Amino acid sequence: MKLLQSFIAILLSCYALTCAAQAADAAPWYDIELILFKQGSSGNESTENWPEDPGSPDWANTVSLHSAPADDPFQPYTLLPKSSWRLNAEYNALQRTRGEMEPLFHQAWRQPVTTRNAEAIYLGPTFQHPDGSPPAPFEGVIKISVNRYLHVDLDLLLRGANELPPPASPELLPSPNRGSIRFVGKRRMRSGELHYIDHPRMGALILISRIEPPKPEPVQAVEPAPTAITTPEPDSTPKATDKPLPPASAN
């Protein structure tokens, strides 16, 4: 009985792994282009009460953007070439605001998007979270999922944006996030539409476009080569022939 239960458990595990692999293969693919920018302080923000230490995004198990291999552009989280970027005009417009809106990040990448368990993608001046090195001026994570609509979750830190006096006790080491302003934003959106996610000190422009990966070419069955039929050559060895018996002699 125990052997049968173990066998059934193994079959169920294999089935679950197969279903998960098929779901990943069936996930739709999207091109994502994102601009993050810093907004200058204004009188409207005087009523904001920023926490001294806002905490930080969850850096655990984040994935990093990387260059795409030349032979396979449909690898998850691969960067797209600048020639395919579509928000260059918006980026240039931000630069012309003379400091009122300062661009911090502009990249585009390609990824499959699932309905649940969305991967957290690291965003920052480098493409990997700088553990053990000086904190970056800004960094964060983004998660993208789809369930009838696309859903975007942003969690960003803008360091040094909240000017604070030195810590009351010099014996206490300040948190690396002290003086940071945290931008947590969520947005439901449609494919192919430009969306703006607002915050008093930061902003995000994001465009997500559905793409279709190329279908694999069907494998054609190779017919086996016809087997050559060889006709045996006639045997050239001379064969013995029956000779007539000599006539009987007369007695």
HELIX and SHEET records of a PDB file:
HELIX    1   1 LYS A    2  ALA A   26  1                                  25    
HELIX    2   2 GLY A   43  GLU A   45  5                                   3    
HELIX    3   3 LYS A   82  SER A   84  5                                   3    
HELIX    4   4 ASN A   88  GLN A   95  1                                   8    
SHEET    1   A 6 HIS A  66  SER A  67  0                                        
SHEET    2   A 6 THR A  78  LEU A  79  1                                        
SHEET    3   A 6 MET A 101  PRO A 112 -1                                        
SHEET    4   A 6 TRP A  29  GLN A  39 -1                                        
SHEET    5   A 6 MET A 202  ILE A 211 -1                                        
SHEET    6   A 6 LEU A 194  ASP A 198 -1                                        
SHEET    1   B 4 ILE A 121  LEU A 123  0                                        
SHEET    2   B 4 PHE A 138  VAL A 146 -1                                        
SHEET    3   B 4 LEU A 150  LEU A 158 -1                                        
SHEET    4   B 4 ILE A 181  MET A 189 -1                                        
END                                                                             
